[in-house]
Amino acid sequence: MSTVTTASPEVQEQDSQRGSRNTDYSLIDCDIHNAIQSPETIRKYLPSRWRSHHETYGVRSYTGSYYPRAVPNAARHDSWPPSGLPPGGDLEFMQHQLLDEWGFEYGILNCLAGGGGRNLDFAAALATAVNEWQIAEWLEPEPRLRASLIVPFEDGDLAAKEVDRLGEHPGFVQVLFVARTSEPMGRRKYWPIYEAACRNGIAVGIHFGGAGGHPITGSGWPSHYVEDHGGMPQAFQPQVTSLVMEGTFERFPELKVVLIEGGFAWLPPLMWRLDRSWELMREEVPEVKRPPSEYIREHIWTTTQPVEEPERPEHFHELLRQMDMDDHLMFATDYPHWDFDAPTSAFPRDMDKDLRDSILAGNARNLYGLP
């Protein structure tokens, strides 16, 4: 961990000009990205057999969407720590710029490294190393942080083993998938992970991104990064559909799923469409005993970033009414990424105070069992 204890002079000057950003209400951030500082960082936590493999061969994966980002590391310009570490890689800088500056009570770490890879044994070793790194360098030094458990999600048995190893650790609150898996997430290959998550009383998170070996849209490979970024709901929608229609929530009635950084305005029309399809063809899926919208409203949570922002504020309130999931919507900043959402500007100013409080902290506190 870096020894830097203060922000750069430039950031300090910005802080002095704008004053404290601490709010007068509770805040829980459900999507913070902690970054592995360097390859050497994670090798310290790998057994010798895999340490050598990591140094010599690296990680083999599918080609994903490596388009030019708006800014390097998809990061805010001011999120590069003075220590020279990558954005999200310096705990003390994160404490200053995010947790302290905004007054967050808790933050959920979603590390986007260590769960993928085509060599599944190596993926399992790497996931374990990332989790040990998170414990030692993030969770133990900072009690406000919780983390997502990294697992080799393409191997249900190996992943379940890691969930059982650390699922009862108080620092981990969910198991992390990426949205683009090699198969739809309702398939039986993933069932051992859901069973382990339920057994250990933690949620399953699905985060923006990933590369499962297929084109990243339903129509093939797009030409531009903006198509990837704006079209990410294309990956989330079939995952929700699969989880419902494969009967996953009937098999695992305690399963809780969190959609992270995928938006949520697409949920109401998806629920309407699935309900109508189920009414017409329910005999094909007898294990789905209720309308799909009921399973979604009971088992699915979403994070706010990126918040859909209609031009007319009343349309946002109408969206919330259509979703009817006020107690399943949780705030997220996506720090340190460039499309960061601030808690003071993410929602219409006329939002009901009780609803705002639930979204900003209460719903996450209930889901994750936070004090």
C-alpha positions as CSV (number, residue, x, y, z in Angstrom):
1,M,0.0,0.0,0.0
2,S,1.2,3.5,-0.8
3,T,2.6,5.7,2.0
4,V,1.1,8.8,0.5
5,T,-1.2,10.5,3.1
6,T,-2.3,13.7,1.3
7,A,-3.6,14.6,-2.1
8,S,-1.6,16.6,-4.6
9,P,-1.3,20.4,-4.2
10,E,-3.7,20.8,-7.1
11,V,-6.4,18.7,-5.6
12,Q,-5.9,20.3,-2.2
13,E,-6.4,23.7,-3.9
14,Q,-9.6,22.5,-5.6
15,D,-10.9,21.3,-2.2
16,S,-10.1,24.7,-0.5
17,Q,-12.0,26.5,-3.2
18,R,-15.2,24.3,-3.2
19,G,-15.3,23.5,0.5
20,S,-16.3,20.3,2.1
21,R,-18.6,17.9,0.2
22,N,-19.8,16.0,3.2
23,T,-23.6,15.7,3.1
24,D,-26.1,15.7,5.9
25,Y,-27.4,12.3,5.0
26,S,-26.0,8.8,5.1
27,L,-24.1,7.5,2.0
28,I,-23.1,4.1,0.9
29,D,-21.2,3.7,-2.4
30,C,-22.0,0.3,-4.1
31,D,-19.4,0.5,-6.9
32,I,-15.8,1.5,-6.1
33,H,-13.0,0.1,-8.3
34,N,-9.8,-0.8,-6.5
35,A,-6.9,-1.5,-8.9
36,I,-4.0,-3.9,-8.6
37,Q,-1.0,-1.6,-8.5
38,S,1.3,-3.8,-10.6
39,P,1.9,-7.4,-11.7
40,E,4.4,-7.7,-8.8
41,T,1.6,-6.7,-6.3
42,I,-0.5,-9.8,-7.0
43,R,2.4,-12.2,-7.4
44,K,3.1,-11.8,-3.7
45,Y,-0.2,-13.6,-3.0
46,L,0.2,-16.4,-5.5
47,P,1.7,-19.8,-4.7
48,S,5.1,-20.4,-6.3
49,R,3.7,-22.7,-9.0
50,W,1.3,-19.9,-10.3
51,R,3.7,-17.1,-9.5
52,S,6.1,-18.4,-12.2
53,H,3.2,-19.0,-14.6
54,H,1.9,-15.4,-14.1
55,E,5.4,-14.0,-14.7
56,T,6.1,-16.2,-17.8
57,Y,2.8,-16.6,-19.5
58,G,0.4,-14.0,-18.0
59,V,-3.4,-14.4,-18.3
60,R,-5.0,-15.9,-21.4
61,S,-8.4,-14.5,-22.1
62,Y,-10.9,-13.8,-24.9
63,T,-10.4,-10.6,-26.9
64,G,-12.8,-8.1,-25.5
65,S,-13.7,-4.5,-26.4
66,Y,-10.3,-2.8,-26.4
67,Y,-11.4,0.5,-27.9
68,P,-9.7,3.8,-27.1
69,R,-11.1,5.2,-23.9
70,A,-12.1,8.8,-23.5
71,V,-9.3,9.1,-21.0
72,P,-6.5,6.6,-19.9
73,N,-7.7,3.8,-17.6
74,A,-11.2,5.2,-18.2
75,A,-10.4,7.4,-15.1
76,R,-11.3,10.8,-14.0
77,H,-8.5,13.3,-14.7
78,D,-8.1,14.1,-11.0
79,S,-8.1,10.5,-9.8
80,W,-4.4,9.8,-10.6
81,P,-2.7,9.6,-7.2
82,P,0.5,11.7,-6.6
83,S,2.2,8.4,-5.7
84,G,2.2,7.4,-9.4
85,L,0.0,4.4,-8.8
86,P,-3.0,3.8,-11.1
87,P,-6.4,5.3,-10.4
88,G,-8.0,3.3,-7.7
89,G,-4.7,1.8,-6.7
90,D,-3.8,4.0,-3.8
91,L,-5.9,3.5,-0.7
92,E,-4.9,6.6,1.1
93,F,-5.7,8.8,-1.9
94,M,-9.0,7.0,-2.3
95,Q,-9.8,7.7,1.3
96,H,-9.1,11.4,0.8
97,Q,-10.8,11.9,-2.5
98,L,-13.8,9.7,-2.1
99,L,-14.6,8.3,1.4
100,D,-13.5,11.4,3.4
101,E,-14.4,14.1,0.9
102,W,-18.0,12.9,0.5
103,G,-18.5,11.4,3.9
104,F,-19.3,7.8,2.8
105,E,-20.2,5.5,5.6
106,Y,-19.3,2.4,3.6
107,G,-18.0,1.6,0.1
108,I,-18.2,-1.7,-1.8
109,L,-15.1,-2.6,-3.8
110,N,-15.6,-4.3,-7.2
111,C,-12.1,-5.3,-8.4
112,L,-12.3,-6.0,-12.1
113,A,-9.3,-8.4,-12.2
114,G,-8.8,-12.0,-11.4
115,G,-12.1,-13.8,-12.2
116,G,-11.6,-14.5,-15.9
117,G,-9.1,-16.3,-18.0
118,R,-9.3,-19.5,-20.1
119,N,-7.0,-21.5,-17.8
120,L,-9.5,-22.2,-15.1
121,D,-7.0,-23.6,-12.6
122,F,-4.9,-20.4,-12.9
123,A,-8.0,-18.3,-12.8
124,A,-8.9,-19.9,-9.5
125,A,-5.4,-19.3,-8.1
126,L,-5.5,-15.7,-9.3
127,A,-9.0,-15.1,-7.8
128,T,-7.7,-16.4,-4.4
129,A,-4.7,-14.1,-4.7
130,V,-6.8,-11.1,-5.5
131,N,-9.1,-11.8,-2.5
132,E,-6.1,-12.1,-0.1
133,W,-4.7,-8.9,-1.5
134,Q,-8.1,-7.2,-0.9
135,I,-8.1,-8.4,2.7
136,A,-4.6,-7.4,3.5
137,E,-4.3,-4.1,1.7
138,W,-7.9,-2.8,1.6
139,L,-10.3,-4.3,4.1
140,E,-8.0,-4.6,7.1
141,P,-6.6,-1.0,6.8
142,E,-10.0,0.6,6.1
143,P,-13.0,-0.5,8.1
144,R,-15.4,1.5,5.9
145,L,-14.7,-0.8,2.9
146,R,-16.4,-4.0,2.0
147,A,-15.6,-6.1,-1.1
148,S,-16.9,-8.3,-3.8
149,L,-15.5,-11.8,-3.7
150,I,-13.5,-12.6,-6.9
151,V,-14.1,-16.2,-8.2
152,P,-13.3,-18.2,-11.4
153,F,-17.0,-18.0,-12.3
154,E,-16.7,-20.1,-15.5
155,D,-16.0,-23.1,-13.3
156,G,-18.9,-23.5,-10.8
157,D,-17.2,-26.0,-8.5
158,L,-13.9,-24.0,-8.2
159,A,-15.8,-20.8,-7.7
160,A,-18.0,-22.4,-5.0
161,K,-14.9,-23.6,-3.2
162,E,-13.7,-20.0,-3.0
163,V,-17.1,-18.7,-1.9
164,D,-17.1,-21.3,0.9
165,R,-13.5,-20.4,1.9
166,L,-14.2,-16.7,2.4
167,G,-18.0,-16.3,2.2
168,E,-18.3,-15.8,6.0
169,H,-15.5,-13.2,6.1
170,P,-17.1,-10.0,7.3
171,G,-15.4,-8.0,4.6
172,F,-17.0,-9.7,1.6
173,V,-20.7,-9.0,0.8
174,Q,-21.2,-10.5,-2.6
175,V,-19.7,-12.8,-5.3
176,L,-18.7,-11.0,-8.5
177,F,-19.5,-11.9,-12.1
178,V,-19.0,-9.7,-15.2
179,A,-22.0,-9.2,-17.5
180,R,-20.5,-11.0,-20.5
181,T,-20.1,-14.7,-19.4
182,S,-19.5,-17.6,-21.7
183,E,-23.1,-18.9,-21.2
184,P,-26.3,-17.3,-19.9
185,M,-26.1,-17.1,-16.1
186,G,-29.2,-19.3,-15.5
187,R,-27.3,-22.4,-16.9
188,R,-26.6,-25.2,-14.5
189,K,-22.8,-24.7,-14.7
190,Y,-23.2,-21.7,-12.5
191,W,-25.6,-23.2,-10.0
192,P,-22.9,-24.3,-7.5
193,I,-21.9,-20.6,-7.2
194,Y,-25.5,-19.6,-6.4
195,E,-25.9,-22.5,-3.9
196,A,-22.6,-21.4,-2.2
197,A,-23.7,-17.7,-2.1
198,C,-27.0,-18.7,-0.5
199,R,-25.2,-21.0,1.9
200,N,-23.0,-18.2,3.0
201,G,-25.6,-15.5,3.1
202,I,-24.1,-13.2,0.5
203,A,-25.4,-11.7,-2.8
204,V,-24.3,-12.3,-6.4
205,G,-23.2,-9.2,-8.3
206,I,-23.1,-8.8,-12.1
207,H,-20.8,-5.9,-13.3
208,F,-20.5,-4.1,-16.6
209,G,-17.9,-5.7,-18.9
210,G,-16.2,-9.0,-19.6
211,A,-15.6,-11.1,-22.7
212,G,-17.1,-14.5,-22.8
213,G,-15.8,-15.5,-26.3
214,H,-18.7,-14.2,-28.3
215,P,-19.4,-10.9,-30.1
216,I,-20.3,-8.3,-27.6
217,T,-23.7,-7.4,-29.1
218,G,-26.5,-9.6,-30.3
219,S,-25.7,-8.5,-33.9
220,G,-21.9,-9.0,-33.9
221,W,-18.9,-6.8,-33.2
222,P,-19.5,-3.0,-33.1
223,S,-17.3,-0.4,-34.7
224,H,-17.0,2.1,-31.9
225,Y,-16.4,2.2,-28.2
226,V,-19.6,4.3,-27.7
227,E,-21.6,1.4,-29.0
228,D,-20.0,-0.9,-26.4
229,H,-20.5,1.7,-23.6
230,G,-24.0,2.7,-24.4
231,G,-25.1,-0.7,-25.4
232,M,-24.1,-2.6,-22.3
233,P,-27.7,-3.3,-21.3
234,Q,-27.7,-5.8,-24.1
235,A,-25.6,-8.0,-21.9
236,F,-27.6,-7.5,-18.7
237,Q,-31.0,-8.2,-20.2
238,P,-30.4,-11.8,-21.3
239,Q,-28.7,-12.5,-18.0
240,V,-31.9,-11.4,-16.1
241,T,-34.0,-13.3,-18.6
242,S,-31.9,-16.5,-18.2
243,L,-31.9,-16.4,-14.4
244,V,-35.7,-16.1,-14.4
245,M,-36.6,-18.5,-17.3
246,E,-34.2,-21.2,-16.2
247,G,-36.0,-21.3,-12.9
248,T,-32.9,-20.2,-11.0
249,F,-34.9,-18.3,-8.4
250,E,-37.2,-21.2,-7.8
251,R,-34.2,-23.5,-7.2
252,F,-32.5,-20.9,-5.0
253,P,-35.2,-18.9,-3.3
254,E,-32.8,-17.0,-1.1
255,L,-30.6,-15.8,-4.1
256,K,-30.1,-12.0,-4.3
257,V,-28.6,-10.6,-7.5
258,V,-27.2,-7.1,-8.0
259,L,-26.9,-5.5,-11.4
260,I,-23.9,-3.1,-11.3
261,E,-23.2,-0.3,-13.7
262,G,-25.7,-1.5,-16.3
263,G,-28.4,1.1,-15.8
264,F,-32.0,0.3,-14.9
265,A,-34.4,2.1,-17.2
266,W,-34.7,-1.0,-19.4
267,L,-36.1,-3.1,-16.6
268,P,-39.8,-2.1,-16.8
269,P,-40.2,-2.9,-20.5
270,L,-38.3,-6.1,-20.1
271,M,-40.6,-7.2,-17.2
272,W,-43.7,-6.4,-19.4
273,R,-42.3,-8.4,-22.3
274,L,-41.3,-11.4,-20.2
275,D,-44.6,-11.4,-18.4
276,R,-46.5,-11.5,-21.7
277,S,-44.2,-14.2,-23.2
278,W,-44.7,-16.3,-20.1
279,E,-48.4,-16.0,-20.3
280,L,-48.3,-17.3,-23.8
281,M,-45.7,-20.0,-23.4
282,R,-45.6,-20.9,-19.8
283,E,-45.9,-24.6,-20.4
284,E,-42.4,-24.6,-21.8
285,V,-41.0,-23.5,-18.5
286,P,-43.1,-25.2,-15.8
287,E,-40.4,-24.5,-13.2
288,V,-41.3,-20.7,-13.6
289,K,-44.3,-20.7,-11.3
290,R,-45.0,-16.9,-11.2
291,P,-44.9,-14.0,-13.6
292,P,-41.2,-13.1,-14.3
293,S,-41.7,-9.6,-13.0
294,E,-42.4,-11.0,-9.6
295,Y,-39.1,-12.8,-9.5
296,I,-37.3,-9.7,-10.8
297,R,-38.8,-7.4,-8.1
298,E,-38.1,-9.9,-5.4
299,H,-34.6,-11.1,-6.3
300,I,-32.9,-8.3,-8.4
301,W,-31.2,-5.2,-7.1
302,T,-29.7,-2.5,-9.2
303,T,-27.1,0.2,-8.7
304,T,-27.8,3.7,-10.0
305,Q,-24.7,4.5,-12.0
306,P,-25.1,5.2,-14.9
307,V,-28.4,6.9,-14.0
308,E,-30.7,7.4,-16.9
309,E,-31.4,11.1,-17.1
310,P,-34.5,12.1,-19.1
311,E,-34.8,15.7,-20.0
312,R,-38.1,16.1,-18.0
313,P,-37.6,15.2,-14.3
314,E,-41.2,13.9,-14.1
315,H,-40.2,11.1,-16.5
316,F,-37.6,9.8,-14.0
317,H,-40.3,9.6,-11.3
318,E,-42.5,7.8,-13.7
319,L,-39.7,5.3,-14.4
320,L,-39.4,4.6,-10.7
321,R,-43.1,4.0,-10.5
322,Q,-43.0,1.6,-13.4
323,M,-40.1,-0.3,-11.8
324,D,-41.8,-0.5,-8.4
325,M,-38.4,-1.4,-6.9
326,D,-37.7,1.5,-4.7
327,D,-36.3,-0.7,-2.0
328,H,-34.0,-2.5,-4.5
329,L,-32.2,0.6,-6.0
330,M,-28.8,1.5,-4.5
331,F,-26.4,4.4,-5.1
332,A,-23.0,4.0,-6.8
333,T,-20.4,6.5,-8.0
334,D,-18.3,4.2,-10.2
335,Y,-15.1,5.8,-8.7
336,P,-12.5,6.4,-10.2
337,H,-14.0,6.2,-13.7
338,W,-14.6,9.2,-15.9
339,D,-18.4,8.9,-15.7
340,F,-18.4,9.2,-11.9
341,D,-21.8,10.1,-10.3
342,A,-21.8,12.5,-7.3
343,P,-24.5,11.9,-4.7
344,T,-25.5,15.5,-4.7
345,S,-26.3,15.6,-8.4
346,A,-27.4,12.1,-9.4
347,F,-31.1,12.5,-8.9
348,P,-33.8,15.1,-9.5
349,R,-33.9,17.8,-6.7
350,D,-37.5,17.2,-6.0
351,M,-37.1,13.5,-5.1
352,D,-38.9,12.5,-1.9
353,K,-36.5,12.5,1.1
354,D,-37.3,9.0,2.3
355,L,-36.8,7.6,-1.2
356,R,-33.5,9.5,-1.5
357,D,-32.3,8.2,1.8
358,S,-33.2,4.6,0.9
359,I,-31.4,4.8,-2.4
360,L,-28.3,6.6,-1.0
361,A,-27.8,4.2,2.0
362,G,-30.8,2.3,3.4
363,N,-31.3,-0.2,0.6
364,A,-27.6,-1.2,0.6
365,R,-27.5,-1.4,4.3
366,N,-30.4,-3.9,4.3
367,L,-29.1,-6.0,1.4
368,Y,-25.5,-6.3,2.6
369,G,-26.3,-6.4,6.3
370,L,-24.2,-3.4,7.2
371,P,-24.4,-2.0,10.7
